[in-house]
Amino acid sequence: RASPPLALTVTTTGGGLYCTWQAPEDMGGRVLRNYRVYLRAFGTQPGAGTVAAESSTLSATVGGLQPSTSYYVRVLAVTGVGEGTTTAEVTATTLAPTRPSAPRTLTLVKVDPSTVKASWLAPSDNGGAEVGRYQLRWRQTLPLANAHAAGVWVERPEKAVCCTEDPLSDTVASLPLDASFQLSVRSHNWKGYSDWSAAVDYVTELPTGKPEQPKVASFAAEWVDFSWNHPSPVSGIIYTHYLVLLNRWDAAAVPPAWSGWELEVEVPATVTKHRVYGLSPGAQVRLAVAARNTTAPSRRRADAVGAEGDEYSDAEYDALVAAAVAEGAAESEDARRGRRLLDLSALGPISGEVEVVTALDPDLETVQGDTGVVESLSPYEVDSTAAWLIKGAAGANRIALTFTTFELECDRDALEVSKVNASGWFAVWRGGCSRPGPFTLQISGGTNEVGLKLLSDSSVQAGGFSLSYDSFIDGIGAVMPQLADDAACPALGGVVCAGDTRGDCGTAGECTCKNGATGEDCSAEALCPGHALCARLGDVIAVAPPPYGSDVDGDGSLGVPQLREAGGAVGKPLATLQAAIDLADAGGGLGSGAIIA
């Protein structure tokens, strides 16, 4: 268990305790999960009390307390084996009622181009008296050429807790467009107002009709996942469809150049994502999206069939091409592409462009962004290697992989996790079997990329894995978390390492087997444990009862199966004597063809 945290200190207000401490000297060889602050009222039994706060840092605030009241406070660390040793109790007495602290976590959400909704959380410390109302304020910071010049704060009417449906939010409307603002909020009890919360920045934009935030979330050798957000509403315009536009880099052109925008697909305005298929490995493409509305009809260029740049509607162009074909003119590749080449001036505003180069490896999928999700096929493919490259936030130096499901065949199939940099992939963790989730792997090492490889053999395929990831930018001197916590160990039937008598779970998620047990999850029996004779039994065909042996994917090898780099079951005994005899008759034995059971 962890030793007690050090140097616990407590300061007070009328309704809150502010606790700080230092890390324990010894975590017991385990990963810190959090700290717990216990509180008990003055006069209650020692050792009693309730968890008043949990924190992942070296401080915590306990609010909602009675004024002028004494409490006992203690803190302990929590790891994978449970609670550590607690600190000695510190006595703290709240003051007479004081002003509350500022509201917490002010967030801003755009309602329309000129309206923003602000939401916040109640203060952690009410000062020992009920918070009765809140007040929001805002000011314009840029440009300063109107009535709110020089950054004058405009205070909104107060929101009374007793008489307001949602006192923890307020809406500011009719903001000037194309301008920058700041907003903050304060709370009030009968002792007075809190300080204003830290100001949060907000920017209004002129509505353009452009679809917003186009991005490529993932891609492989032959496809790209493209997504976007709806445009800001524009008065009088109804969006009916989105047009996904594709521009290809033509390396064979002289000189090389972009080939021009073409229509990839047109989708209803309810759809905001599309997978582009049919790309080539290593292809360089640009993607954008435009919104079609009731004022922007579809237009296409017909110059590909000799119309010298004239513009035609869809129907006119199709009729022109049909007439050319009917007259015996061979429809060229340019003519076929002409059907899809766009006159961009006839569309609504186009989003920003996103450029991507597809993967060269047909088995590699790239997932990018601050956060994301990676899932294998379920079940995954046999005798194969599937790979994923995760690209986190720019500048990130740690990526946390949180597995919600992890179901692989023990000993033969495995997921390999690697740090990735300019020099290549460097494996830091590898495992198979069924592992209870969620559990987290913390990959740190100075880059924002992590690689995953799922290696499978030709035998049993299980349900695969699914994970979410988050990327972090840890400051200089930050203490990096350990690779994995205890939840990552194999657990056949929910029993970690086949039980305490067969194996022990290590902090990196590995089982250390004992008492003649073997295998990745310690559920198998060693056929020839700890004897020098084992090293000389290479020319035999081994037989063991199921599940240790198998006539389907066994090959008669003796000992613990080991995973190959890609595909193929190896090192597994057969299940029946007849299968061993058949293998020996066929010359499958290594030399003598001896059979053991």
QUIKA-V19746 format. One record per residue. BURIAL is b if it has 16 or more other ideal C-beta (glycine too) atoms within 10 Angstrom, else e. Layout:
burial=<BURIAL:BURIAL>
This chain:
burial=<b:b:b:b:b:e:e:b:e:b:e:b:b:b:b:b:b:b:b:e:b:e:b:b:e:e:b:e:e:b:b:b:b:e:b:b:b:b:b:b:e:e:e:e:e:e:e:e:b:e:e:b:b:e:e:e:e:e:e:b:b:b:b:e:b:e:b:e:b:e:b:b:b:b:b:b:b:b:b:b:e:e:e:b:e:b:b:e:b:b:e:b:e:b:b:e:b:b:b:b:b:b:b:e:e:b:e:b:e:e:e:e:b:b:e:b:e:b:b:b:e:b:b:b:b:b:b:b:b:e:b:b:b:b:b:b:b:b:b:b:b:e:e:e:e:e:e:b:e:e:e:e:e:e:e:b:e:b:b:e:b:e:e:e:e:e:b:e:b:b:e:b:e:e:b:e:e:e:b:e:b:b:b:b:b:b:b:b:b:e:b:e:e:b:e:b:b:e:b:b:e:b:e:b:e:e:b:b:b:b:b:e:e:b:b:b:e:b:b:b:b:e:b:b:b:b:b:b:e:e:b:b:e:b:e:e:b:e:b:e:b:b:b:b:b:b:b:b:e:e:e:e:e:e:e:e:e:e:e:e:b:b:b:b:b:e:e:e:b:e:e:b:e:b:e:b:e:e:b:e:e:e:b:b:b:e:b:b:b:b:b:b:b:e:e:b:e:b:b:b:b:b:e:b:b:e:e:e:e:e:e:b:e:e:e:e:b:e:e:b:b:e:e:b:e:e:e:e:e:e:e:e:e:e:b:e:e:b:b:b:b:b:b:b:e:b:b:b:e:b:b:e:e:b:e:b:e:b:b:e:e:e:b:b:b:b:b:b:b:e:e:b:e:b:e:b:e:e:e:b:e:e:e:b:b:b:b:b:b:b:b:b:b:e:e:b:b:b:b:b:b:e:b:e:b:b:b:b:b:b:b:b:b:b:b:b:b:b:b:b:e:e:e:e:b:e:e:b:b:e:b:b:b:b:b:b:b:e:b:b:b:b:b:b:e:e:b:b:b:b:b:b:b:b:b:b:b:e:b:b:b:b:e:b:b:b:b:b:b:b:b:b:e:e:e:e:e:e:e:e:b:e:b:b:b:b:b:b:b:b:b:b:e:e:b:b:b:b:e:e:e:b:b:e:b:e:b:b:b:b:b:e:b:e:e:e:b:b:b:b:b:b:b:b:e:b:b:e:e:e:e:e:e:e:e:e:e:e:e:b:b:b:b:b:e:e:e:b:b:b:b:e:b:b:b:b:b:b:b:e:b:e:b:e:e:e:b:e:b:b:b:b:b:b:b:b:e:e:b:b:e:e:b:b:e:e:e:e:b:e:e:e:b:e:b:e:e>
